[in-house]
């Protein structure tokens, strides 16, 4: 995973996190779910590849946040309020 892709993922997760906090980012939740799922898969594969421990920890943190955001969106769509 190159730095540009990593920055794009970080930016996307920041926007999703802010949208969840404000409840009005204007993007369909299903679109967010699809992109979050893609990002989670990408981060999992990158984390298993070569790299420093520090980089792997950073990727794991991003993956954890993406999974949390996905759970929140899924909970909102089902009418539940999941815990973080």
Backbone as JSON Lines, residues from 0, in Angstrom:
{"i":0,"aa":"X","n":[0.85,-1.16,0.0],"ca":[0.0,0.0,0.0],"c":[0.91,1.23,0.0]}
{"i":1,"aa":"X","n":[0.69,2.12,-0.95],"ca":[1.52,3.31,-1.01],"c":[0.95,4.44,-0.15]}
{"i":2,"aa":"X","n":[1.75,5.48,0.03],"ca":[1.37,6.58,0.91],"c":[0.13,7.31,0.43]}
{"i":3,"aa":"X","n":[-0.01,7.42,-0.89],"ca":[-1.16,8.13,-1.44],"c":[-2.46,7.37,-1.14]}
{"i":4,"aa":"X","n":[-2.45,6.06,-1.28],"ca":[-3.63,5.26,-0.97],"c":[-3.94,5.33,0.53]}
{"i":5,"aa":"X","n":[-2.92,5.29,1.35],"ca":[-3.1,5.37,2.79],"c":[-3.71,6.71,3.19]}
{"i":6,"aa":"X","n":[-3.25,7.79,2.6],"ca":[-3.81,9.11,2.88],"c":[-5.27,9.2,2.43]}
{"i":7,"aa":"X","n":[-5.59,8.59,1.29],"ca":[-6.97,8.58,0.8],"c":[-7.88,7.83,1.78]}
{"i":8,"aa":"X","n":[-7.4,6.71,2.29],"ca":[-8.18,5.93,3.26],"c":[-8.37,6.73,4.54]}
{"i":9,"aa":"X","n":[-7.3,7.36,5.02],"ca":[-7.4,8.17,6.24],"c":[-8.41,9.31,6.05]}
{"i":10,"aa":"X","n":[-8.36,9.95,4.9],"ca":[-9.3,11.03,4.61],"c":[-10.73,10.55,4.56]}
{"i":11,"aa":"X","n":[-10.95,9.42,3.9],"ca":[-12.3,8.86,3.81],"c":[-12.83,8.52,5.2]}
{"i":12,"aa":"X","n":[-12.0,7.88,6.03],"ca":[-12.44,7.51,7.37],"c":[-12.73,8.75,8.22]}
{"i":13,"aa":"X","n":[-11.97,9.81,8.03],"ca":[-12.22,11.05,8.76],"c":[-13.58,11.63,8.36]}
{"i":14,"aa":"X","n":[-13.88,11.62,7.08],"ca":[-15.16,12.15,6.59],"c":[-16.31,11.3,7.11]}
{"i":15,"aa":"X","n":[-16.16,9.99,7.07],"ca":[-17.21,9.09,7.56],"c":[-17.43,9.31,9.05]}
{"i":16,"aa":"X","n":[-16.36,9.41,9.8],"ca":[-16.47,9.63,11.24],"c":[-17.18,10.94,11.56]}
{"i":17,"aa":"X","n":[-16.87,11.99,10.84],"ca":[-17.53,13.27,11.04],"c":[-19.0,13.17,10.65]}
{"i":18,"aa":"X","n":[-19.28,12.46,9.57],"ca":[-20.66,12.29,9.13],"c":[-21.49,11.53,10.13]}
{"i":19,"aa":"X","n":[-20.9,10.55,10.79],"ca":[-21.61,9.79,11.82],"c":[-21.88,10.66,13.03]}
{"i":20,"aa":"X","n":[-20.95,11.55,13.34],"ca":[-21.13,12.43,14.49],"c":[-22.23,13.46,14.26]}
{"i":21,"aa":"X","n":[-22.37,13.92,13.01],"ca":[-23.34,14.97,12.71],"c":[-24.63,14.43,12.11]}
{"i":22,"aa":"X","n":[-24.63,13.18,11.67],"ca":[-25.82,12.53,11.09],"c":[-26.34,13.18,9.81]}
{"i":23,"aa":"X","n":[-25.51,13.95,9.11],"ca":[-25.99,14.53,7.85],"c":[-24.83,14.86,6.92]}
{"i":24,"aa":"X","n":[-24.2,13.82,6.41],"ca":[-23.11,14.08,5.46],"c":[-23.58,13.99,4.01]}
{"i":25,"aa":"X","n":[-24.85,13.62,3.78],"ca":[-25.42,13.66,2.45],"c":[-25.09,12.48,1.55]}
{"i":26,"aa":"X","n":[-24.46,11.45,2.08],"ca":[-24.11,10.28,1.27],"c":[-24.94,9.09,1.75]}
{"i":27,"aa":"X","n":[-25.42,8.3,0.81],"ca":[-26.25,7.14,1.14],"c":[-25.46,6.16,2.0]}
{"i":28,"aa":"X","n":[-26.06,5.69,3.1],"ca":[-25.37,4.75,3.98],"c":[-24.91,3.48,3.26]}
{"i":29,"aa":"X","n":[-25.68,3.0,2.3],"ca":[-25.29,1.79,1.57],"c":[-23.99,2.0,0.8]}
{"i":30,"aa":"X","n":[-23.81,3.2,0.26],"ca":[-22.57,3.52,-0.44],"c":[-21.38,3.53,0.53]}
{"i":31,"aa":"X","n":[-21.62,4.07,1.71],"ca":[-20.57,4.08,2.74],"c":[-20.21,2.65,3.16]}
{"i":32,"aa":"X","n":[-21.23,1.81,3.33],"ca":[-20.98,0.42,3.73],"c":[-20.12,-0.3,2.71]}
{"i":33,"aa":"X","n":[-20.43,-0.13,1.45],"ca":[-19.67,-0.8,0.4],"c":[-18.22,-0.34,0.4]}
{"i":34,"aa":"X","n":[-18.01,0.95,0.53],"ca":[-16.64,1.48,0.52],"c":[-15.89,1.06,1.79]}
{"i":35,"aa":"X","n":[-16.56,1.08,2.93],"ca":[-15.92,0.64,4.18],"c":[-15.52,-0.82,4.09]}
{"i":36,"aa":"X","n":[-16.36,-1.65,3.52],"ca":[-16.02,-3.07,3.37],"c":[-14.81,-3.25,2.47]}
{"i":37,"aa":"X","n":[-14.75,-2.49,1.4],"ca":[-13.59,-2.56,0.5],"c":[-12.32,-2.11,1.23]}
{"i":38,"aa":"X","n":[-12.42,-1.04,2.0],"ca":[-11.27,-0.53,2.73],"c":[-10.8,-1.53,3.78]}
{"i":39,"aa":"X","n":[-11.74,-2.14,4.48],"ca":[-11.38,-3.13,5.5],"c":[-10.61,-4.28,4.86]}
{"i":40,"aa":"X","n":[-11.08,-4.78,3.73],"ca":[-10.38,-5.86,3.04],"c":[-8.98,-5.42,2.62]}
{"i":41,"aa":"X","n":[-8.86,-4.21,2.1],"ca":[-7.56,-3.7,1.65],"c":[-6.6,-3.57,2.82]}
{"i":42,"aa":"X","n":[-7.09,-3.05,3.94],"ca":[-6.23,-2.89,5.12],"c":[-5.8,-4.24,5.69]}
{"i":43,"aa":"X","n":[-6.7,-5.21,5.69],"ca":[-6.35,-6.54,6.19],"c":[-5.23,-7.14,5.36]}
{"i":44,"aa":"X","n":[-5.34,-7.04,4.04],"ca":[-4.31,-7.61,3.17],"c":[-2.98,-6.86,3.33]}
{"i":45,"aa":"X","n":[-3.03,-5.54,3.44],"ca":[-1.81,-4.76,3.58],"c":[-1.13,-5.04,4.92]}
{"i":46,"aa":"X","n":[-1.93,-5.24,5.94],"ca":[-1.39,-5.49,7.28],"c":[-0.66,-6.82,7.33]}
{"i":47,"aa":"X","n":[-1.09,-7.78,6.54],"ca":[-0.46,-9.1,6.54],"c":[0.81,-9.14,5.69]}
{"i":48,"aa":"X","n":[1.02,-8.12,4.87],"ca":[2.2,-8.09,4.01],"c":[3.43,-7.61,4.76]}
{"i":49,"aa":"X","n":[4.49,-7.37,4.0],"ca":[5.74,-6.9,4.62],"c":[5.59,-5.47,5.13]}
{"i":50,"aa":"X","n":[6.38,-5.15,6.12],"ca":[6.35,-3.79,6.66],"c":[6.77,-3.78,8.11]}
{"i":51,"aa":"X","n":[6.98,-2.6,8.62],"ca":[7.42,-2.45,10.0],"c":[6.24,-2.7,10.95]}
{"i":52,"aa":"X","n":[6.58,-2.99,12.18],"ca":[5.56,-3.2,13.2],"c":[4.74,-1.93,13.39]}
{"i":53,"aa":"X","n":[5.4,-0.8,13.36],"ca":[4.7,0.48,13.51],"c":[3.67,0.68,12.4]}
{"i":54,"aa":"X","n":[4.04,0.38,11.18],"ca":[3.11,0.51,10.06],"c":[1.93,-0.45,10.2]}
{"i":55,"aa":"X","n":[2.21,-1.66,10.64],"ca":[1.14,-2.65,10.81],"c":[0.17,-2.25,11.91]}
{"i":56,"aa":"X","n":[0.7,-1.66,12.98],"ca":[-0.17,-1.18,14.06],"c":[-1.06,-0.05,13.54]}
{"i":57,"aa":"X","n":[-0.49,0.84,12.74],"ca":[-1.27,1.95,12.16],"c":[-2.38,1.4,11.26]}
{"i":58,"aa":"X","n":[-2.06,0.42,10.42],"ca":[-3.06,-0.18,9.55],"c":[-4.15,-0.86,10.37]}
{"i":59,"aa":"X","n":[-3.77,-1.53,11.44],"ca":[-4.75,-2.21,12.3],"c":[-5.68,-1.2,12.97]}
{"i":60,"aa":"X","n":[-5.14,-0.05,13.35],"ca":[-5.96,1.0,13.95],"c":[-6.97,1.54,12.95]}
{"i":61,"aa":"X","n":[-6.52,1.78,11.73],"ca":[-7.44,2.24,10.69],"c":[-8.52,1.19,10.42]}
{"i":62,"aa":"X","n":[-8.11,-0.06,10.39],"ca":[-9.07,-1.14,10.15],"c":[-10.11,-1.19,11.27]}
{"i":63,"aa":"X","n":[-9.66,-1.06,12.52],"ca":[-10.58,-1.07,13.66],"c":[-11.59,0.07,13.55]}
{"i":64,"aa":"X","n":[-11.13,1.26,13.18],"ca":[-12.04,2.4,13.02],"c":[-13.04,2.14,11.9]}
{"i":65,"aa":"X","n":[-12.57,1.6,10.79],"ca":[-13.46,1.3,9.67],"c":[-14.53,0.29,10.08]}
{"i":66,"aa":"X","n":[-14.14,-0.73,10.83],"ca":[-15.1,-1.72,11.31],"c":[-16.12,-1.09,12.26]}
{"i":67,"aa":"X","n":[-15.66,-0.19,13.12],"ca":[-16.57,0.48,14.05],"c":[-17.57,1.34,13.29]}
{"i":68,"aa":"X","n":[-17.11,2.08,12.3],"ca":[-18.0,2.92,11.5],"c":[-19.01,2.04,10.75]}
{"i":69,"aa":"X","n":[-18.54,0.92,10.22],"ca":[-19.45,0.03,9.5],"c":[-20.53,-0.51,10.44]}
{"i":70,"aa":"X","n":[-20.15,-0.9,11.65],"ca":[-21.14,-1.38,12.64],"c":[-22.15,-0.29,12.97]}
{"i":71,"aa":"X","n":[-21.68,0.94,13.12],"ca":[-22.59,2.04,13.43],"c":[-23.6,2.26,12.31]}
{"i":72,"aa":"X","n":[-23.12,2.25,11.08],"ca":[-24.02,2.45,9.94],"c":[-25.01,1.3,9.84]}
{"i":73,"aa":"X","n":[-24.53,0.07,9.99],"ca":[-25.42,-1.08,9.95],"c":[-26.47,-1.0,11.04]}
{"i":74,"aa":"X","n":[-26.07,-0.54,12.22],"ca":[-27.02,-0.38,13.33],"c":[-28.07,0.67,13.02]}
{"i":75,"aa":"X","n":[-27.65,1.78,12.43],"ca":[-28.6,2.83,12.07],"c":[-29.58,2.33,11.02]}
{"i":76,"aa":"X","n":[-29.08,1.58,10.05],"ca":[-29.96,1.06,9.01],"c":[-30.97,0.06,9.55]}
{"i":77,"aa":"X","n":[-30.59,-0.68,10.57],"ca":[-31.5,-1.68,11.14],"c":[-32.35,-1.09,12.27]}
{"i":78,"aa":"X","n":[-32.14,0.18,12.6],"ca":[-32.92,0.82,13.64],"c":[-32.37,0.61,15.03]}
{"i":79,"aa":"X","n":[-31.2,-0.01,15.14],"ca":[-30.57,-0.23,16.43],"c":[-29.51,0.83,16.66]}
{"i":80,"aa":"X","n":[-29.04,0.9,17.88],"ca":[-27.94,1.82,18.21],"c":[-26.83,1.0,18.83]}
{"i":81,"aa":"X","n":[-25.91,0.48,17.99],"ca":[-24.83,-0.36,18.52],"c":[-23.86,0.41,19.37]}
{"i":82,"aa":"X","n":[-23.2,-0.29,20.25],"ca":[-22.16,0.34,21.05],"c":[-20.87,0.35,20.27]}
{"i":83,"aa":"X","n":[-20.01,1.28,20.59],"ca":[-18.71,1.37,19.92],"c":[-17.87,0.26,20.39]}
